Amino acid sequence: MNGARWAAAHFGERLGVIEPGAPADLVLVDYRPATEFSERTLFAHLASGFARSPVSGVMVSGEIVMDNGTLVALDEAEVVARARECAARVWSRA
């Protein structure tokens, strides 16, 4: 049983499909390989190039949260400010 079918059986969702009404969590990556991209070279691309490419889009539960590299569902400045506050509290304990 593949992962999508296992998750669907345990969580009761139609997972592993891209179609209207299905839950949709997608990450779009701006990957432009300079070398051949094929089944034969897929692992090398995943291991070395794809993982270092910028994320250009994200969809969570069918809602677009990042479009063309820009967060649209969150205030990025607010997220950064909160992260800095949290980090300061953590570092103050060290």
N, C-alpha and C positions, 0 to 999 in steps of 0.2 A: 504494500500500500504506500503510495507516495505521500509526502508531507501534507499537501492540500487536502487529500481525501481523509487522512487521519484527523486533521484539524476540523474538517467539516463534520465528521462523525462524532467528535467530542464536543464541539462548540455549537453545533446546529446551524452553521452558516454555510452559504455557498462560497467556498474559498477556492482559489486557484483558477478563477475565470475572470475575464474582463468582459462584462456585459451589463446592460442596464439592470439596476436593482441589486447587483452583487456588491458586497463591501469592497471598497477600493482603497488600498494603501499602495501608492506607487512612488518610486523615486526615479527621476530622470537625470541622467548624468551626461554632461557635455564631453563625450569621449570621441576624439578624432585620431584614430591610430595612423601612424606613419608607415606601418607594415601590414602585411596581409592579415585579415581578420577572417578566420574560418574555424570550422570544427577542430581542425588540427592544431590551431594556435590559440584556441579559446582560453585554456588554463593560463598560459603565459600572459595573455592580455588581462585576465582577471587578477592575477597575482601582481603584475607590475604596473600596468598602465591605467586600467579602469579604476582601481582603488585610489589613485592619486588625482583623478579628474574632478573638476568642480561640479557640485550638484546644481542643476539649473531649474528643477521643478520638483515639488512634492505635493502629493495628494493624500489626505488622511480621511478615511471614511467617506470618500467621494468629494471632499471639500478641498479646494486648492489652497494650500498654505504658503507655498513658495512658487513664484512665477518669474521665469527668466532671472533666477538668482536673487530675487528680492522677496523677503517675507511679506505676505499680504494679509495674513490672519493674525499676526502678532506685531507689537510695536518693538522693533529690534533694539532701539535705544533703551527702552524700559527693561527688556530682557538682559541686556548687557549691564545696566545699572544694578539690577537685582543680583546678578551673578557676582559682580564686584563686591556688593554688600555681604553676600554669603561667604565669599572667599576671604574677605577681611575678618569675619568672625572666626572662620576656621584657622587662619594664620595667627590670630590673636591667642589661640589656645596652645600654640606650639612653643 
